[in-house]
Amino acid sequence: MDMFSVRFWGVRGAVPCPGPDTVIYGGNTSCLEIRAGDRLLIVDMGTGIRSLGYWLMENDYKKNGKIDADIFITHTHWDHIMGFPMFSPVYVPETTLRIAGPVSFEDSLENIIKNQLSYRYWPVRARELSARIEFSQIMETTFDLGGGLTVTSKYLNHPILCLGYRFCYDGKSIVAVFDHEPFQNLFCNNHEKTDFYEEEAREGELAAIEENEKITCFIKGADILIHDAQYCEDEYSLHIGWGHTSYEYAIKSALSADVKKLIFFHHDQLHNDRQLRQFEKYYAKKTPLKIAMAKEGMFLQA
């Protein structure tokens, strides 16, 4: 059986937060390394990809004389792409990258990522990169990458177009669902009790239920579910509509989908090591699920 694994290089959301209070769980933004046999997959290019790049140069490059990777971007908010200029393999001609992700109407995926490499932001321009890089704008779809490896994308609930990814290999599955919050009835706070409102409210409720059920199907039976969990329940009530969710909802979703292991991800920049450790212990006692708080350097095999 070939190895199917995930390693965490960046686990924070919104903004990097290095310092003495984040050394245990880490302060870098979103980046996952997934290995499926001899295939290298990367999810997001937050600041965690800088350290991943150095590791790849010392390992994959020295061993194979090249780096070949498929990179899947969840969305183009800056905390998920800002590490790209610091990813050392892009400066090496023996590197091949296939970058896929969703975009809204305002620009192409290629332009959004490459625009970070202009003199106003960075001393190297995009056209000066040595790597071979291909960009693909995707929606909900399934990729067959060969050798029994498939990747399925699913729209999530976030203020910008955002995709979750389900990686399946050798009968196992690793699922990434971030940035995401539960779909809700947008008409429930309308106090004008008219016939029109009542009909819209019913339709809104049914639509929210349907979309949440789609997410449940998407994560069904995952061996490892890496789920957005930026807030505890009290914090989430103050951030509805921001596109992130609570530990409680992540647990509820995982239980309803018979997930085998749940990893809390996209930690709030204000949550320090002490708080995250407390949350991890508290929620581990509240559920029969196997749960863990994502930590930089953590390695899990599906």
Secondary structure, 3 states (H helix, E strand, C coil): CCCEEEEEEECECCCCCCCCCCCCCCCCECEEEEEECCEEEEECCCCHHHHHHHHHHHHHHHHHCCEEEEEECCCCCHHHCCCHHHCHHHHCCCEEEEEEECCCCCCCHHHHHHCCCCCCCCCCCHHHCCCEEEEEECCCCEEEEECCEEEEEEECCCCCCCEEEEEEECCEEEEEECCCCCCCCCCCCCCCCCHHHHHHHHHHHHHHHHHHHHHHHHHCCCCEEEEECCECHHHHCCCCCCCCCEHHHHHHHHHHCCCCEEEEECECCCCCHHHHHHHHHHHHHHCCCEEEECCCCCEEEC
